[in-house]
Amino acid sequence: MSESEQAGGQLLVTKDCAAALELMQAELSKALNELAQESSGRNLQAGPERIQHFPSRLDLAFWYVRPTIKRIFHWLFQSEERSNFTYSITDENKDYLAAFCAVITGQASHKMRDYIDELCRDSELREHVLRQRSVLAQQHIPIDPHFDFGRRLGWYTLVRALKPKIVIETGVAQGLGSLVLTSALMRNAQEGHPGYYFGTELDRNAGFLFSGKYAEFGKIFYGDSIESLKKLDAVIDLFINDSDHSAQYEQQEYEVISSKLSKRAVVLADNAHVTSKLCDFARSTGREFLYFQERPKDHWYPGAGIGAAFTKL
């Protein structure tokens, strides 16, 4: 049976759909078994009055969880991605991101939102990514045809607003962030504000998307990020940490680039929803710290965030 059918008032599902449902049920059972093991030997008790409210309280909790479970199920069929998800963010979240960038840059929120919309309308960049999908597929790194930029919209907006001369991104992966950043640099150059991008990446097979005219505005250093940053002889205006997501490595990157930052440099952390290392760095160097929480649209992933360390303009 190739399609779901409605027969005799009973919903019949495809074989693949049934297999996915069984897999999700198995994962739920596994989680319940782990919970039972963790609870073993613990004196967990609840009085009759609390127990009688268990059903209604569980229903309340699952009211919040149920949409995520549905999104997981649909994602299994509609997406090929296994990491570095390329979802959209909600329109409301874009407004929050614009406000976030406005505080950092000292510019108007509506101008920041214009930059966000500018990237969203960039059909040339989207076509470039779609042309490179076959290359990524050969490397078993799928990217969805309906991809989007998520919190990278904030990276683009800050480059457009701040007009940095040197932008650093550690951790390139497929190279989508590289494209976003160099696309902003290209537009800045057209307006008389040239800039250059440097990416660092341990995996020499990464960065496939970064090609064509975008590669004219930057280059990728392959090897350990810390060592690449130590060798870099440049004043950094915008730094984005997105490499090894361990707290220790993140801190080491900030220590290495600290003396290379320009007076008005902005440092971003793609790991700020996990560690407080950028907040600590901001505090120790007399900078302000701000955090943006991403809210994906129609995706099960709860979203990451952008941490920003900056000097008030």
N, C-alpha and C positions, 0 to 999 in steps of 0.2 A: 504494500500500500504506500503510494508516493505522497499522498496528501492526507491531512486530517479531514475526516468526514463526520457529518452528523447523521446518524442512522438510528431510527427508532427512539429518538430522544436521548440516545447515549453517545457521548463523545468518544470517537475512536482516534487514537493518536498513531503517529508513524512509529516504526521500529526504532529509529534513532532517537525520537523523542522519549519513548519508553525507556531506552537505555540510559539516557541522560537523567531521567527521573530516578531510576534505580541507583545510579551513581550518587546522586545528591542524597538519597535516602541512606545509602551506605555511609556517606560522610557524616550525616547527622547522627547515625547510630554510633559511629566511632567517637564523635564528640561527647555523646552521652555516656559512653563507656569510660572515657577519660575522666569525665566529671565524677562518675561513680568511684573510680579508683582514687581520685584525689580526696573524696569525701570519706573514704574508708578509714575507720578508726577515729574519726572526728565526731564529737558529740553534737550532731546537728539535730535540734529539736524545735518544734513549733507547737504552740497550744492549739486546741480545737478551734478557737475563734480566728486565729490566723490562717489555719488550714482551710477553713470554709471559704476564704477569700482567694485561695490559690488560683482557681479557674479564671476569675475576673481579672486578677492581676497579671496572669500569664497572657490573657487576651489583650490587655493593655500594652504589655511589652511587645508582643508580636505584631501589634498594630504598627509599631515603628519599624520592626525588622522585616515584615512581610514584603514591602516593596523592593527591598534590597535582594531578597531571595528570588523574586520574580526577575529582577534585572540580571542576576547571575545566570538564570536559566536561559534567558533570551540571548545574553552575551555568548554563551556556549555555541549557539547556532549562527549568530550574526557577525561574529568577530573571529579573526584568526590570530590576534595578538596574544602574546604570552608574557610580555613585560613592556616597560616604557609605553604605557597606554596613551593613545592619541585622541582623547575625548574632547568634547566641547565643555565649556562652563556655562552656567545659567546667565541670562541677561542681567539679573540682579547682581550676580557675582562679578560681572564685568563692570558694573557701576561701582561696586566696592573696590575693585582693583584700580579703577581710575582714581578714586579718592585716595587710595594707598599711594599711588604714584604721585599724586598732586602734593601730598605732604612731603615726600622725599625731594621733589624737584622745586617746590615753591611755586608751581604753576597751576593754572585753573583746572578743575576736574573735567570740565567739558572738553578742554583741549586734549587731556589724557584719553578721554573716551573716543575722541576723533582718531587718535593714533591706534587704539585698539581696533576700531572699525576698519581702519586702513589696512591692517594686516588681514582681518577677516575677509576683506574683499580682494585680496591679492590672488587673482586667478592664475597669474604667471607662475608664482611660487608653487601653487597647488598642482599645476600641470607638470612642473619639474619633478615634484615628488612622485606623482603617478607614473611618470616615465621611468623612474628609477626603481619602482616596485619589483620589477622582474629580477633585478640584480639582487635586491634584498631577499627575494624568495629563494634564489639559488643558494644563499648563505643561511637559509632556514631562519630568517629574521623577518617575519611577516609584518606588514603595516596595512591597516585597513584602507580601502578606497575612500571611505567617508571620514578620513582622519581629520583631526583638528588640533589646535595648539595648546589648549589648556592654559596653565599658568605662564607658559612662555609668552603669552600676550603681554604680560608685565615686563618681561625682559625687553621685548621689542619696544614697548612704550618708553621705557627708561632710556634706551639708546636714542630714540627719536627726540626725546625731550632734552636730554643732557648733552647731546652732540659730543660723545667721548672720542678722543683720538686713539686710545688703546682699550680694547675690550678683551678680557680673558675669560674663557670657560673651561673648567677642568671637568673631564668626563664628557665625551662626545656621543657615545653610543652610535645610533644610526646616522646622526648628523642633522637631525631635524632642528635642534637648537642652534647649530651652526648656521643653517639656512635662515632661520628667523633673525638672528643677530646681524648677519651680513646683508640681509635684505634691508634692514633698518639703516645700516651703514651706507648702503648704496644710495638710498634716498637722501640721507644727510649730505653725501658727496654732491649730489645733483643740486643741493641747496647751498653749496659752498662750504660745507663742513666735513672734510674728509676724515676718515678713521680707519682703523685696521683691527682685525680679529685674530687672536691666537687661541687655538684649542689644544688641550693636552689629553692624551688617551693612551692607556696601557695596551689595549687590544689593537694590534696592527691591522686587523680586518674590519675595524669600525670606521665610521665616517663615510659610508658609501653615498649618502645623499649629497654630501658636500662636494659639488662639482660644477662645471659650467662657469657662467659669469660670476656666480657667488664665490667661487674659489679665488677669484681675482682680488677679493677684498679680505683675504685671510689665509691662514695655513694652520695645519695641525701638527703638533709635536708628538711623536709616538715614543712611549717609554713611561717611566714612573713620573707622576705629576710633580712630586716634590722636587725631584732632580731637574725637571724641565723648568720649573719656576725659579730655581736657584740660578740657572744659567741665563734666564731672561734678563736682558739689559734694556728695560723700558719703564717708563712711568705709567702706571696703571690708573685709568679713570673709572673703569667698571670691571669688577671681578665677580665671577659667578662660580661658587663651589657646587659641583655636581658630580664628583668622582667617587672615590671610596667613601661610603657613607658611615664609616666608623667614626665615633666621636674623636678618637685620638688622631686619626689622619686628617680630619677636618681642621682640628686645632693646629696641626703642623702646617697646613697650607696657609692659614692666617698668619702664623708666625713668620713664615718665609716671605710673604708678600707685604707685610706691614711696612717695611722701610721703602717699598717700591710704589706705594700709593701716592697719588697726587693729593693736594690739600682738600679738594672737593670730591675725592673718590667715593663711590658707592660700592659696598660689598654686599653681595646677595648670597644667601644660603638656600639651596634646594633641600636641605636636610633639617631645617629649623623646626619642623613638626616632630622631629625625633630627638634632637639634642639642643642644648642651650649654648653651644660653643660660640655661635656668632653673637648672641646676647652678651656673653662673657667678654668676648673680644671688644665689642662696642663699649662696654663699661670700662674696661681697662685702658682704652685708648681715647676716652673722652668723646665718643660718638653717641648719637641717638640710635635707638633700636626700635624697629617697627615690624609687625608681623601681619601677613595676609593669609587667610585660610581659603584654600580653593574649594569650590563646590561643583563637582562634575555634573553634567546634564545627562540624564538617562544612562547612567553607568553605575555598576555596583561599587566601584572603588570609591572610598569616602573622600579622596582628595588629599593632596599634600599641601605644601604652603611655600611662601617666600618670606624669608627673614631678611631684613635690610639694616645694615649699619651705615650711617651717613652723618654728615655734618650739616646742620641747618644753614640754608642759604639766606 
